[in-house]
Amino acid sequence: MPSKIIDVKEYVVRAHQRTIHTRIFNFVCQQCQQPTQRETFGPRPLYCEQCRHPQAPKKSAVPLKKRKPRAMTYRSDEGRVG
Ligand SMILES: [Zn+2]
């Protein structure tokens, strides 16, 4: 397949509405390895409907609030003159 490099100019897309359509994907689920079919708006899905909705939602091992803050180095007085 021939190819070449072209220059694409920068441009801004204004906010707008657009109609998008679903696509039906036939694929093999990454979880249960079963051939399945799903209709999605987005890209090709990885999991079938069953694996996509886990029966028992797992709780995160470390709650967000209990995470330690990142150690950060503040250098406010270095390199100043006067
Ligand atoms: Zn599955």
PDB file of the backbone (N, CA, C, O) and the ligand in Angstrom, with CONECT records:
HET     ZN  A 101       1
ATOM      1  N   MET A   1       0.845  -1.201   0.000  1.00  0.00           N
ATOM      2  CA  MET A   1       0.000   0.000   0.000  1.00  0.00           C
ATOM      3  C   MET A   1       0.878   1.248   0.000  1.00  0.00           C
ATOM      4  O   MET A   1       1.645   1.454   0.941  1.00  0.00           O
ATOM      5  N   PRO A   2       0.785   2.077  -1.024  1.00  0.00           N
ATOM      6  CA  PRO A   2       1.632   3.284  -1.056  1.00  0.00           C
ATOM      7  C   PRO A   2       1.224   4.277   0.026  1.00  0.00           C
ATOM      8  O   PRO A   2       0.056   4.374   0.404  1.00  0.00           O
ATOM      9  N   SER A   3       2.214   5.005   0.506  1.00  0.00           N
ATOM     10  CA  SER A   3       1.908   5.990   1.545  1.00  0.00           C
ATOM     11  C   SER A   3       2.832   7.173   1.403  1.00  0.00           C
ATOM     12  O   SER A   3       3.912   7.065   0.822  1.00  0.00           O
ATOM     13  N   LYS A   4       2.412   8.292   1.929  1.00  0.00           N
ATOM     14  CA  LYS A   4       3.249   9.470   1.954  1.00  0.00           C
ATOM     15  C   LYS A   4       2.859  10.336   3.128  1.00  0.00           C
ATOM     16  O   LYS A   4       1.787  10.181   3.713  1.00  0.00           O
ATOM     17  N   ILE A   5       3.750  11.250   3.461  1.00  0.00           N
ATOM     18  CA  ILE A   5       3.501  12.124   4.606  1.00  0.00           C
ATOM     19  C   ILE A   5       2.971  13.450   4.100  1.00  0.00           C
ATOM     20  O   ILE A   5       3.531  14.052   3.184  1.00  0.00           O
ATOM     21  N   ILE A   6       1.889  13.893   4.706  1.00  0.00           N
ATOM     22  CA  ILE A   6       1.325  15.187   4.313  1.00  0.00           C
ATOM     23  C   ILE A   6       1.272  16.101   5.527  1.00  0.00           C
ATOM     24  O   ILE A   6       1.285  15.631   6.665  1.00  0.00           O
ATOM     25  N   ASP A   7       1.214  17.377   5.293  1.00  0.00           N
ATOM     26  CA  ASP A   7       1.098  18.340   6.384  1.00  0.00           C
ATOM     27  C   ASP A   7      -0.370  18.611   6.655  1.00  0.00           C
ATOM     28  O   ASP A   7      -1.147  18.887   5.741  1.00  0.00           O
ATOM     29  N   VAL A   8      -0.735  18.527   7.927  1.00  0.00           N
ATOM     30  CA  VAL A   8      -2.110  18.824   8.322  1.00  0.00           C
ATOM     31  C   VAL A   8      -2.090  20.085   9.154  1.00  0.00           C
ATOM     32  O   VAL A   8      -1.393  20.158  10.166  1.00  0.00           O
ATOM     33  N   LYS A   9      -2.846  21.071   8.736  1.00  0.00           N
ATOM     34  CA  LYS A   9      -2.850  22.340   9.449  1.00  0.00           C
ATOM     35  C   LYS A   9      -3.688  22.241  10.705  1.00  0.00           C
ATOM     36  O   LYS A   9      -4.657  21.486  10.780  1.00  0.00           O
ATOM     37  N   GLU A  10      -3.283  23.033  11.697  1.00  0.00           N
ATOM     38  CA  GLU A  10      -4.020  23.055  12.946  1.00  0.00           C
ATOM     39  C   GLU A  10      -5.353  23.767  12.741  1.00  0.00           C
ATOM     40  O   GLU A  10      -5.429  24.789  12.060  1.00  0.00           O
ATOM     41  N   TYR A  11      -6.371  23.223  13.325  1.00  0.00           N
ATOM     42  CA  TYR A  11      -7.671  23.879  13.210  1.00  0.00           C
ATOM     43  C   TYR A  11      -8.503  23.577  14.447  1.00  0.00           C
ATOM     44  O   TYR A  11      -8.241  22.629  15.187  1.00  0.00           O
ATOM     45  N   VAL A  12      -9.492  24.398  14.642  1.00  0.00           N
ATOM     46  CA  VAL A  12     -10.345  24.254  15.813  1.00  0.00           C
ATOM     47  C   VAL A  12     -11.726  23.822  15.357  1.00  0.00           C
ATOM     48  O   VAL A  12     -12.310  24.381  14.428  1.00  0.00           O
ATOM     49  N   VAL A  13     -12.212  22.832  16.026  1.00  0.00           N
ATOM     50  CA  VAL A  13     -13.570  22.367  15.710  1.00  0.00           C
ATOM     51  C   VAL A  13     -14.528  23.007  16.700  1.00  0.00           C
ATOM     52  O   VAL A  13     -14.357  22.875  17.912  1.00  0.00           O
ATOM     53  N   ARG A  14     -15.501  23.677  16.201  1.00  0.00           N
ATOM     54  CA  ARG A  14     -16.483  24.281  17.086  1.00  0.00           C
ATOM     55  C   ARG A  14     -17.394  23.217  17.679  1.00  0.00           C
ATOM     56  O   ARG A  14     -17.593  22.142  17.114  1.00  0.00           O
ATOM     57  N   ALA A  15     -17.940  23.561  18.844  1.00  0.00           N
ATOM     58  CA  ALA A  15     -18.892  22.648  19.466  1.00  0.00           C
ATOM     59  C   ALA A  15     -20.074  22.451  18.548  1.00  0.00           C
ATOM     60  O   ALA A  15     -20.605  23.403  17.976  1.00  0.00           O
ATOM     61  N   HIS A  16     -20.470  21.232  18.418  1.00  0.00           N
ATOM     62  CA  HIS A  16     -21.586  20.952  17.534  1.00  0.00           C
ATOM     63  C   HIS A  16     -22.200  19.621  17.933  1.00  0.00           C
ATOM     64  O   HIS A  16     -21.654  18.874  18.745  1.00  0.00           O
ATOM     65  N   GLN A  17     -23.310  19.359  17.359  1.00  0.00           N
ATOM     66  CA  GLN A  17     -23.948  18.079  17.605  1.00  0.00           C
ATOM     67  C   GLN A  17     -23.765  17.212  16.387  1.00  0.00           C
ATOM     68  O   GLN A  17     -23.736  17.679  15.249  1.00  0.00           O
ATOM     69  N   ARG A  18     -23.645  15.951  16.663  1.00  0.00           N
ATOM     70  CA  ARG A  18     -23.521  15.046  15.529  1.00  0.00           C
ATOM     71  C   ARG A  18     -24.193  13.734  15.872  1.00  0.00           C
ATOM     72  O   ARG A  18     -24.242  13.315  17.028  1.00  0.00           O
ATOM     73  N   THR A  19     -24.684  13.131  14.883  1.00  0.00           N
ATOM     74  CA  THR A  19     -25.341  11.847  15.086  1.00  0.00           C
ATOM     75  C   THR A  19     -24.320  10.746  14.909  1.00  0.00           C
ATOM     76  O   THR A  19     -23.635  10.660  13.890  1.00  0.00           O
ATOM     77  N   ILE A  20     -24.238   9.909  15.923  1.00  0.00           N
ATOM     78  CA  ILE A  20     -23.340   8.768  15.800  1.00  0.00           C
ATOM     79  C   ILE A  20     -24.162   7.489  15.826  1.00  0.00           C
ATOM     80  O   ILE A  20     -25.289   7.458  16.322  1.00  0.00           O
ATOM     81  N   HIS A  21     -23.594   6.483  15.303  1.00  0.00           N
ATOM     82  CA  HIS A  21     -24.326   5.221  15.186  1.00  0.00           C
ATOM     83  C   HIS A  21     -23.582   4.119  15.916  1.00  0.00           C
ATOM     84  O   HIS A  21     -22.356   4.120  16.020  1.00  0.00           O
ATOM     85  N   THR A  22     -24.355   3.199  16.406  1.00  0.00           N
ATOM     86  CA  THR A  22     -23.718   2.055  17.042  1.00  0.00           C
ATOM     87  C   THR A  22     -23.190   1.107  15.985  1.00  0.00           C
ATOM     88  O   THR A  22     -23.631   1.094  14.836  1.00  0.00           O
ATOM     89  N   ARG A  23     -22.238   0.324  16.422  1.00  0.00           N
ATOM     90  CA  ARG A  23     -21.730  -0.732  15.547  1.00  0.00           C
ATOM     91  C   ARG A  23     -21.841  -2.053  16.285  1.00  0.00           C
ATOM     92  O   ARG A  23     -21.703  -2.112  17.507  1.00  0.00           O
ATOM     93  N   ILE A  24     -22.083  -3.075  15.553  1.00  0.00           N
ATOM     94  CA  ILE A  24     -22.162  -4.400  16.162  1.00  0.00           C
ATOM     95  C   ILE A  24     -20.831  -5.107  15.945  1.00  0.00           C
ATOM     96  O   ILE A  24     -20.389  -5.316  14.815  1.00  0.00           O
ATOM     97  N   PHE A  25     -20.212  -5.465  17.057  1.00  0.00           N
ATOM     98  CA  PHE A  25     -18.918  -6.131  16.997  1.00  0.00           C
ATOM     99  C   PHE A  25     -19.067  -7.603  17.351  1.00  0.00           C
ATOM    100  O   PHE A  25     -19.728  -7.962  18.325  1.00  0.00           O
ATOM    101  N   ASN A  26     -18.461  -8.415  16.569  1.00  0.00           N
ATOM    102  CA  ASN A  26     -18.312  -9.817  16.931  1.00  0.00           C
ATOM    103  C   ASN A  26     -16.883 -10.001  17.407  1.00  0.00           C
ATOM    104  O   ASN A  26     -15.936  -9.715  16.675  1.00  0.00           O
ATOM    105  N   PHE A  27     -16.730 -10.473  18.620  1.00  0.00           N
ATOM    106  CA  PHE A  27     -15.388 -10.576  19.174  1.00  0.00           C
ATOM    107  C   PHE A  27     -15.358 -11.678  20.217  1.00  0.00           C
ATOM    108  O   PHE A  27     -16.383 -12.257  20.579  1.00  0.00           O
ATOM    109  N   VAL A  28     -14.131 -11.950  20.695  1.00  0.00           N
ATOM    110  CA  VAL A  28     -13.951 -12.942  21.749  1.00  0.00           C
ATOM    111  C   VAL A  28     -13.678 -12.205  23.050  1.00  0.00           C
ATOM    112  O   VAL A  28     -12.768 -11.381  23.145  1.00  0.00           O
ATOM    113  N   CYS A  29     -14.490 -12.525  24.049  1.00  0.00           N
ATOM    114  CA  CYS A  29     -14.365 -11.848  25.333  1.00  0.00           C
ATOM    115  C   CYS A  29     -13.010 -12.139  25.957  1.00  0.00           C
ATOM    116  O   CYS A  29     -12.545 -13.278  25.978  1.00  0.00           O
ATOM    117  N   GLN A  30     -12.380 -11.066  26.471  1.00  0.00           N
ATOM    118  CA  GLN A  30     -11.069 -11.224  27.084  1.00  0.00           C
ATOM    119  C   GLN A  30     -11.152 -11.984  28.407  1.00  0.00           C
ATOM    120  O   GLN A  30     -10.164 -12.553  28.871  1.00  0.00           O
ATOM    121  N   GLN A  31     -12.317 -11.984  28.992  1.00  0.00           N
ATOM    122  CA  GLN A  31     -12.471 -12.601  30.299  1.00  0.00           C
ATOM    123  C   GLN A  31     -12.813 -14.085  30.186  1.00  0.00           C
ATOM    124  O   GLN A  31     -12.097 -14.939  30.710  1.00  0.00           O
ATOM    125  N   CYS A  32     -13.897 -14.377  29.508  1.00  0.00           N
ATOM    126  CA  CYS A  32     -14.373 -15.765  29.468  1.00  0.00           C
ATOM    127  C   CYS A  32     -14.007 -16.465  28.161  1.00  0.00           C
ATOM    128  O   CYS A  32     -14.307 -17.645  27.979  1.00  0.00           O
ATOM    129  N   GLN A  33     -13.361 -15.738  27.258  1.00  0.00           N
ATOM    130  CA  GLN A  33     -12.862 -16.317  26.016  1.00  0.00           C
ATOM    131  C   GLN A  33     -13.982 -16.904  25.155  1.00  0.00           C
ATOM    132  O   GLN A  33     -13.745 -17.813  24.360  1.00  0.00           O
ATOM    133  N   GLN A  34     -15.173 -16.393  25.311  1.00  0.00           N
ATOM    134  CA  GLN A  34     -16.289 -16.881  24.524  1.00  0.00           C
ATOM    135  C   GLN A  34     -16.573 -15.900  23.391  1.00  0.00           C
ATOM    136  O   GLN A  34     -16.548 -14.685  23.588  1.00  0.00           O
ATOM    137  N   PRO A  35     -16.841 -16.436  22.214  1.00  0.00           N
ATOM    138  CA  PRO A  35     -17.256 -15.550  21.130  1.00  0.00           C
ATOM    139  C   PRO A  35     -18.560 -14.855  21.501  1.00  0.00           C
ATOM    140  O   PRO A  35     -19.510 -15.498  21.950  1.00  0.00           O
ATOM    141  N   THR A  36     -18.600 -13.575  21.318  1.00  0.00           N
ATOM    142  CA  THR A  36     -19.789 -12.837  21.714  1.00  0.00           C
ATOM    143  C   THR A  36     -20.033 -11.699  20.746  1.00  0.00           C
ATOM    144  O   THR A  36     -19.218 -11.425  19.865  1.00  0.00           O
ATOM    145  N   GLN A  37     -21.155 -11.048  20.919  1.00  0.00           N
ATOM    146  CA  GLN A  37     -21.531  -9.950  20.039  1.00  0.00           C
ATOM    147  C   GLN A  37     -22.079  -8.819  20.892  1.00  0.00           C
ATOM    148  O   GLN A  37     -22.910  -9.029  21.776  1.00  0.00           O
ATOM    149  N   ARG A  38     -21.603  -7.629  20.612  1.00  0.00           N
ATOM    150  CA  ARG A  38     -22.115  -6.480  21.354  1.00  0.00           C
ATOM    151  C   ARG A  38     -22.288  -5.303  20.433  1.00  0.00           C
ATOM    152  O   ARG A  38     -21.587  -5.165  19.430  1.00  0.00           O
ATOM    153  N   GLU A  39     -23.229  -4.456  20.785  1.00  0.00           N
ATOM    154  CA  GLU A  39     -23.474  -3.254  20.009  1.00  0.00           C
ATOM    155  C   GLU A  39     -23.036  -2.065  20.848  1.00  0.00           C
ATOM    156  O   GLU A  39     -23.577  -1.831  21.929  1.00  0.00           O
ATOM    157  N   THR A  40     -22.065  -1.320  20.359  1.00  0.00           N
ATOM    158  CA  THR A  40     -21.568  -0.183  21.135  1.00  0.00           C
ATOM    159  C   THR A  40     -21.395   1.038  20.234  1.00  0.00           C
ATOM    160  O   THR A  40     -21.309   0.934  19.011  1.00  0.00           O
ATOM    161  N   PHE A  41     -21.349   2.191  20.886  1.00  0.00           N
ATOM    162  CA  PHE A  41     -21.053   3.429  20.166  1.00  0.00           C
ATOM    163  C   PHE A  41     -19.559   3.599  19.958  1.00  0.00           C
ATOM    164  O   PHE A  41     -19.109   4.221  18.996  1.00  0.00           O
ATOM    165  N   GLY A  42     -18.822   3.042  20.865  1.00  0.00           N
ATOM    166  CA  GLY A  42     -17.393   3.307  20.877  1.00  0.00           C
ATOM    167  C   GLY A  42     -16.600   2.285  20.097  1.00  0.00           C
ATOM    168  O   GLY A  42     -17.099   1.662  19.161  1.00  0.00           O
ATOM    169  N   PRO A  43     -15.352   2.126  20.502  1.00  0.00           N
ATOM    170  CA  PRO A  43     -14.488   1.170  19.842  1.00  0.00           C
ATOM    171  C   PRO A  43     -14.857  -0.258  20.208  1.00  0.00           C
ATOM    172  O   PRO A  43     -15.773  -0.507  20.991  1.00  0.00           O
ATOM    173  N   ARG A  44     -14.139  -1.161  19.635  1.00  0.00           N
ATOM    174  CA  ARG A  44     -14.402  -2.580  19.866  1.00  0.00           C
ATOM    175  C   ARG A  44     -14.304  -2.911  21.355  1.00  0.00           C
ATOM    176  O   ARG A  44     -13.281  -2.644  21.987  1.00  0.00           O
ATOM    177  N   PRO A  45     -15.360  -3.487  21.912  1.00  0.00           N
ATOM    178  CA  PRO A  45     -15.323  -3.822  23.332  1.00  0.00           C
ATOM    179  C   PRO A  45     -14.430  -5.021  23.616  1.00  0.00           C
ATOM    180  O   PRO A  45     -14.129  -5.811  22.721  1.00  0.00           O
ATOM    181  N   LEU A  46     -14.012  -5.146  24.860  1.00  0.00           N
ATOM    182  CA  LEU A  46     -13.134  -6.245  25.238  1.00  0.00           C
ATOM    183  C   LEU A  46     -13.891  -7.371  25.917  1.00  0.00           C
ATOM    184  O   LEU A  46     -13.490  -8.533  25.845  1.00  0.00           O
ATOM    185  N   TYR A  47     -14.986  -7.025  26.576  1.00  0.00           N
ATOM    186  CA  TYR A  47     -15.671  -8.022  27.388  1.00  0.00           C
ATOM    187  C   TYR A  47     -17.125  -8.161  26.964  1.00  0.00           C
ATOM    188  O   TYR A  47     -17.736  -7.224  26.450  1.00  0.00           O
ATOM    189  N   CYS A  48     -17.657  -9.345  27.189  1.00  0.00           N
ATOM    190  CA  CYS A  48     -19.055  -9.581  26.891  1.00  0.00           C
ATOM    191  C   CYS A  48     -19.922  -8.916  27.960  1.00  0.00           C
ATOM    192  O   CYS A  48     -19.412  -8.390  28.950  1.00  0.00           O
ATOM    193  N   GLU A  49     -21.205  -8.945  27.753  1.00  0.00           N
ATOM    194  CA  GLU A  49     -22.114  -8.275  28.685  1.00  0.00           C
ATOM    195  C   GLU A  49     -21.978  -8.828  30.097  1.00  0.00           C
ATOM    196  O   GLU A  49     -22.065  -8.077  31.068  1.00  0.00           O
ATOM    197  N   GLN A  50     -21.769 -10.123  30.219  1.00  0.00           N
ATOM    198  CA  GLN A  50     -21.665 -10.728  31.542  1.00  0.00           C
ATOM    199  C   GLN A  50     -20.396 -10.269  32.260  1.00  0.00           C
ATOM    200  O   GLN A  50     -20.439  -9.885  33.428  1.00  0.00           O
ATOM    201  N   CYS A  51     -19.291 -10.313  31.564  1.00  0.00           N
ATOM    202  CA  CYS A  51     -18.027  -9.953  32.201  1.00  0.00           C
ATOM    203  C   CYS A  51     -17.912  -8.447  32.380  1.00  0.00           C
ATOM    204  O   CYS A  51     -17.147  -7.975  33.221  1.00  0.00           O
ATOM    205  N   ARG A  52     -18.648  -7.714  31.614  1.00  0.00           N
ATOM    206  CA  ARG A  52     -18.597  -6.266  31.710  1.00  0.00           C
ATOM    207  C   ARG A  52     -19.231  -5.801  33.016  1.00  0.00           C
ATOM    208  O   ARG A  52     -18.800  -4.810  33.606  1.00  0.00           O
ATOM    209  N   HIS A  53     -20.244  -6.512  33.456  1.00  0.00           N
ATOM    210  CA  HIS A  53     -20.900  -6.147  34.706  1.00  0.00           C
ATOM    211  C   HIS A  53     -20.563  -7.190  35.761  1.00  0.00           C
ATOM    212  O   HIS A  53     -21.259  -8.200  35.871  1.00  0.00           O
ATOM    213  N   PRO A  54     -19.527  -6.971  36.525  1.00  0.00           N
ATOM    214  CA  PRO A  54     -19.171  -7.946  37.554  1.00  0.00           C
ATOM    215  C   PRO A  54     -20.264  -8.053  38.609  1.00  0.00           C
ATOM    216  O   PRO A  54     -20.882  -7.061  38.995  1.00  0.00           O
ATOM    217  N   GLN A  55     -20.485  -9.277  39.064  1.00  0.00           N
ATOM    218  CA  GLN A  55     -21.568  -9.522  40.007  1.00  0.00           C
ATOM    219  C   GLN A  55     -21.292  -8.846  41.347  1.00  0.00           C
ATOM    220  O   GLN A  55     -22.160  -8.175  41.906  1.00  0.00           O
ATOM    221  N   ALA A  56     -20.095  -9.028  41.844  1.00  0.00           N
ATOM    222  CA  ALA A  56     -19.749  -8.433  43.132  1.00  0.00           C
ATOM    223  C   ALA A  56     -18.712  -7.341  42.919  1.00  0.00           C
ATOM    224  O   ALA A  56     -17.544  -7.633  42.660  1.00  0.00           O
ATOM    225  N   PRO A  57     -19.126  -6.107  43.026  1.00  0.00           N
ATOM    226  CA  PRO A  57     -18.154  -5.020  42.842  1.00  0.00           C
ATOM    227  C   PRO A  57     -17.091  -5.050  43.919  1.00  0.00           C
ATOM    228  O   PRO A  57     -17.381  -5.102  45.114  1.00  0.00           O
ATOM    229  N   LYS A  58     -15.868  -5.015  43.465  1.00  0.00           N
ATOM    230  CA  LYS A  58     -14.765  -5.076  44.429  1.00  0.00           C
ATOM    231  C   LYS A  58     -14.528  -3.707  45.048  1.00  0.00           C
ATOM    232  O   LYS A  58     -14.657  -2.669  44.398  1.00  0.00           O
ATOM    233  N   LYS A  59     -14.182  -3.743  46.308  1.00  0.00           N
ATOM    234  CA  LYS A  59     -13.806  -2.491  46.947  1.00  0.00           C
ATOM    235  C   LYS A  59     -12.299  -2.306  46.841  1.00  0.00           C
ATOM    236  O   LYS A  59     -11.521  -3.251  46.972  1.00  0.00           O
ATOM    237  N   SER A  60     -11.931  -1.108  46.608  1.00  0.00           N
ATOM    238  CA  SER A  60     -10.505  -0.823  46.494  1.00  0.00           C
ATOM    239  C   SER A  60      -9.797  -1.129  47.803  1.00  0.00           C
ATOM    240  O   SER A  60     -10.314  -0.825  48.878  1.00  0.00           O
ATOM    241  N   ALA A  61      -8.633  -1.721  47.719  1.00  0.00           N
ATOM    242  CA  ALA A  61      -7.901  -2.121  48.918  1.00  0.00           C
ATOM    243  C   ALA A  61      -7.532  -0.910  49.757  1.00  0.00           C
ATOM    244  O   ALA A  61      -7.603  -0.946  50.986  1.00  0.00           O
ATOM    245  N   VAL A  62      -7.145   0.146  49.094  1.00  0.00           N
ATOM    246  CA  VAL A  62      -6.752   1.351  49.820  1.00  0.00           C
ATOM    247  C   VAL A  62      -7.738   2.457  49.495  1.00  0.00           C
ATOM    248  O   VAL A  62      -7.794   2.927  48.358  1.00  0.00           O
ATOM    249  N   PRO A  63      -8.520   2.878  50.487  1.00  0.00           N
ATOM    250  CA  PRO A  63      -9.454   3.985  50.231  1.00  0.00           C
ATOM    251  C   PRO A  63      -8.710   5.244  49.848  1.00  0.00           C
ATOM    252  O   PRO A  63      -7.592   5.485  50.305  1.00  0.00           O
ATOM    253  N   LEU A  64      -9.330   6.036  49.017  1.00  0.00           N
ATOM    254  CA  LEU A  64      -8.665   7.231  48.516  1.00  0.00           C
ATOM    255  C   LEU A  64      -8.253   8.177  49.639  1.00  0.00           C
ATOM    256  O   LEU A  64      -7.183   8.785  49.601  1.00  0.00           O
ATOM    257  N   LYS A  65      -9.131   8.286  50.642  1.00  0.00           N
ATOM    258  CA  LYS A  65      -8.854   9.270  51.684  1.00  0.00           C
ATOM    259  C   LYS A  65      -7.682   8.869  52.566  1.00  0.00           C
ATOM    260  O   LYS A  65      -7.052   9.716  53.199  1.00  0.00           O
ATOM    261  N   LYS A  66      -7.392   7.564  52.603  1.00  0.00           N
ATOM    262  CA  LYS A  66      -6.327   7.110  53.495  1.00  0.00           C
ATOM    263  C   LYS A  66      -4.971   7.034  52.813  1.00  0.00           C
ATOM    264  O   LYS A  66      -3.975   6.627  53.411  1.00  0.00           O
ATOM    265  N   ARG A  67      -4.954   7.430  51.562  1.00  0.00           N
ATOM    266  CA  ARG A  67      -3.665   7.414  50.878  1.00  0.00           C
ATOM    267  C   ARG A  67      -2.751   8.479  51.453  1.00  0.00           C
ATOM    268  O   ARG A  67      -3.173   9.577  51.817  1.00  0.00           O
ATOM    269  N   LYS A  68      -1.496   8.112  51.518  1.00  0.00           N
ATOM    270  CA  LYS A  68      -0.536   9.089  52.013  1.00  0.00           C
ATOM    271  C   LYS A  68      -0.297  10.148  50.945  1.00  0.00           C
ATOM    272  O   LYS A  68      -0.245   9.845  49.753  1.00  0.00           O
ATOM    273  N   PRO A  69      -0.154  11.373  51.382  1.00  0.00           N
ATOM    274  CA  PRO A  69       0.159  12.423  50.396  1.00  0.00           C
ATOM    275  C   PRO A  69       1.549  12.214  49.842  1.00  0.00           C
ATOM    276  O   PRO A  69       2.438  11.672  50.498  1.00  0.00           O
ATOM    277  N   ARG A  70       1.701  12.654  48.638  1.00  0.00           N
ATOM    278  CA  ARG A  70       2.990  12.503  47.993  1.00  0.00           C
ATOM    279  C   ARG A  70       4.039  13.369  48.657  1.00  0.00           C
ATOM    280  O   ARG A  70       3.790  14.523  49.007  1.00  0.00           O
ATOM    281  N   ALA A  71       5.203  12.798  48.822  1.00  0.00           N
ATOM    282  CA  ALA A  71       6.298  13.596  49.358  1.00  0.00           C
ATOM    283  C   ALA A  71       6.775  14.552  48.276  1.00  0.00           C
ATOM    284  O   ALA A  71       7.174  14.134  47.189  1.00  0.00           O
ATOM    285  N   MET A  72       6.729  15.807  48.584  1.00  0.00           N
ATOM    286  CA  MET A  72       7.151  16.774  47.586  1.00  0.00           C
ATOM    287  C   MET A  72       8.192  17.709  48.184  1.00  0.00           C
ATOM    288  O   MET A  72       8.164  18.035  49.371  1.00  0.00           O
ATOM    289  N   THR A  73       9.079  18.114  47.349  1.00  0.00           N
ATOM    290  CA  THR A  73      10.131  19.019  47.807  1.00  0.00           C
ATOM    291  C   THR A  73       9.824  20.416  47.304  1.00  0.00           C
ATOM    292  O   THR A  73       9.743  20.665  46.101  1.00  0.00           O
ATOM    293  N   TYR A  74       9.659  21.301  48.236  1.00  0.00           N
ATOM    294  CA  TYR A  74       9.393  22.676  47.850  1.00  0.00           C
ATOM    295  C   TYR A  74      10.671  23.488  47.999  1.00  0.00           C
ATOM    296  O   TYR A  74      11.289  23.510  49.063  1.00  0.00           O
ATOM    297  N   ARG A  75      11.044  24.132  46.952  1.00  0.00           N
ATOM    298  CA  ARG A  75      12.245  24.958  47.005  1.00  0.00           C
ATOM    299  C   ARG A  75      11.836  26.393  46.738  1.00  0.00           C
ATOM    300  O   ARG A  75      11.768  26.843  45.594  1.00  0.00           O
ATOM    301  N   SER A  76      11.567  27.099  47.827  1.00  0.00           N
ATOM    302  CA  SER A  76      11.099  28.460  47.650  1.00  0.00           C
ATOM    303  C   SER A  76      12.202  29.494  47.853  1.00  0.00           C
ATOM    304  O   SER A  76      12.139  30.612  47.343  1.00  0.00           O
ATOM    305  N   ASP A  77      13.208  29.085  48.611  1.00  0.00           N
ATOM    306  CA  ASP A  77      14.229  30.081  48.956  1.00  0.00           C
ATOM    307  C   ASP A  77      15.524  29.903  48.158  1.00  0.00           C
ATOM    308  O   ASP A  77      16.487  30.648  48.339  1.00  0.00           O
ATOM    309  N   GLU A  78      15.526  28.940  47.305  1.00  0.00           N
ATOM    310  CA  GLU A  78      16.754  28.712  46.563  1.00  0.00           C
ATOM    311  C   GLU A  78      16.788  29.566  45.308  1.00  0.00           C
ATOM    312  O   GLU A  78      15.780  29.805  44.643  1.00  0.00           O
ATOM    313  N   GLY A  79      18.007  30.011  45.021  1.00  0.00           N
ATOM    314  CA  GLY A  79      18.209  30.679  43.761  1.00  0.00           C
ATOM    315  C   GLY A  79      17.673  32.099  43.674  1.00  0.00           C
ATOM    316  O   GLY A  79      17.695  32.721  42.612  1.00  0.00           O
ATOM    317  N   ARG A  80      17.195  32.597  44.794  1.00  0.00           N
ATOM    318  CA  ARG A  80      16.688  33.968  44.732  1.00  0.00           C
ATOM    319  C   ARG A  80      17.796  34.967  44.993  1.00  0.00           C
ATOM    320  O   ARG A  80      18.702  34.711  45.786  1.00  0.00           O
ATOM    321  N   VAL A  81      17.724  36.064  44.348  1.00  0.00           N
ATOM    322  CA  VAL A  81      18.705  37.135  44.553  1.00  0.00           C
ATOM    323  C   VAL A  81      17.947  38.353  45.055  1.00  0.00           C
ATOM    324  O   VAL A  81      16.967  38.789  44.450  1.00  0.00           O
ATOM    325  N   GLY A  82      18.413  38.888  46.160  1.00  0.00           N
ATOM    326  CA  GLY A  82      17.800  40.069  46.736  1.00  0.00           C
ATOM    327  C   GLY A  82      16.604  39.672  47.549  1.00  0.00           C
ATOM    328  O   GLY A  82      15.937  40.531  48.127  1.00  0.00           O
TER     329      GLY A  82
HETATM  330 ZN    ZN A 101     -17.126 -12.760  28.950  1.00  0.00          ZN2+
END
